[in-house]
Amino acid sequence: MDYDQAKALIYYTFGSAGGSMMSQMILGYRYLSGINVLKNCEVALNHYKKVADYIADKLEKSEGIPVEKVSLGQLHLIGRKGLDQDYYKALYYFLKAAKAGSANAMAFIGKMYLEGNPAAPQNNATAFKYFSMAANKGNAIGLHGLGLLHFYGKGVPVNYGEALKYFQKAAEKGWPNAQFQLGFMYYSGSGVWKDYKLAFKYFYLASQSGQPLAIYYLAEMYASGTGVLRSCRTAVELYKGVCELGHWAEKFLTAYFAYKDGDVDSSLVQYALLAEMGYEVAQSNSAFILESKKAKILEKEKMYPMALLLWNRAAIQGNAFARVKIGDYHYYGYGTKKDYKTAATHYSIAVDKYHSAQAMFNLAYMYEHGLGIAKNIHLARRLYDMAAQTSPDAHIPVFFALMKLETMHLLRDILFFNQFTMRWKWIKLDNAVGPYWDLFVIGLIVAILIFLLTNRHR
């Protein structure tokens, strides 16, 4: 999909506002990765920043909720896991839970009244009441809520000192929104002296829990070199993370359900669009669909080359499975020429960088047979052992691979080499038995093991 096609599809699907932002993401990703343009971090930064600013503005108007364990009330409040957003049901379940003593429910009732909605009209006094009830139980969300009331002067006079106190208590309990708020106070100098080191500390803490505004402000700091050494690359990666929280990410669900319902072409188009925007998961999913050859909108001979391109993009973004896949494509010649040397290079990257058991096994096999790399039995043994140690799923394949390796090594020593009388040349088994002689040996080993086990139980 070229840029003009992607842009047309975006504007058709999302309209001009969402389409404009998504187009900026596509351009940002292309300049970041050097796709059909020269790599240029600064240009990528400008494109991603426009989208991140747009998302941050929306998040600041309605604070996001980083929820790990959610109640029925929370699900109805934010509309997740197949439940539509329903403020009345949310309030019903929160009140029921609060009556039973749930501090979290009390805090979320406070949040509903603070923000206001059809079921709970905006009321600072009611918000203060429920936040206080939750805070008295030591609840971090309640403490954070009281901090917000004092910070913005909602129902109480603006008091940065009180806000700071409540935010600190909530932050100590690990609530990421409070950690972000502390970072923002030190970043902007709201009621405290500006302190970029402390701002960075709290933004970083909050970002570890995925707090989107904390990630955004970290990006701002790296982009401008405020309190940290300027880093265009780090800023771009952080902005990119914020951009990927946009409402267009909902396309993942529609693409998934389309695939599940058997509409493979529709699923592929949606994943491909998200892949163009730089979503690594969409790149992997698109490659998987292309590899299955179930799609009908693309000629079959183009599917493997396109899949390889997408696996490569996903691998560059840190997907270990994609890195192994690139090795497989070069090993078997899928969508490209067979190239053992390149396959070994990609397997090596997957081993060194991601400790992939599959890559270890594949690389061991290549060292065992000298495919694309110098034959090295000792390295082959070591990599087979590493694969078994890394993943329990590799135990059985490694067992048979080592049995075959040791059996063939023994045959060399006993049958084909005599250093005192005459030298026998090793017969090329590829010519004698066929290209899959190693599978023949594994089959033979399995047969012998079955025979021995059967006789043992008689």
Secondary structure, DSSP 8 states (H G I E B T S, - for coil): --HHHHHHHHHHHHHHHHHHHHHHHHHHHHHHHTSSS---HHHHHHHHHHHHHHHHHHHHHS-----SS--HHHHHHHT-TT----HHHHHHHHHHHHHTT-HHHHHHHHHHHHH--SSS---HHHHHHHHHHHHHTT-HHHHHHHHHHHHHTSSS---HHHHHHHHHHHHHTT-HHHHHHHHHHHHHTSSS---HHHHHHHHHHHHTTT-HHHHHHHHHHHHHTSSS---HHHHHHHHHHHHTTSGGGGHHHHHHHHHHTT-HHHHHHHHHHHHHTT-HHHHHHHHHHHHHT--SSS-HHHHHHHHHHHHHHHHHTT-HHHHHHHHHHHHHTSSS---HHHHHHHHHHHHHHH--HHHHHHHHHHHHHTSSS---HHHHHHHHHHHHHH-GGGHHHHHHHHHHHHHHHHHHHHHS--SSS-------HHHHT-TTHHHHHHHHHHHHHHHHHHHHT-
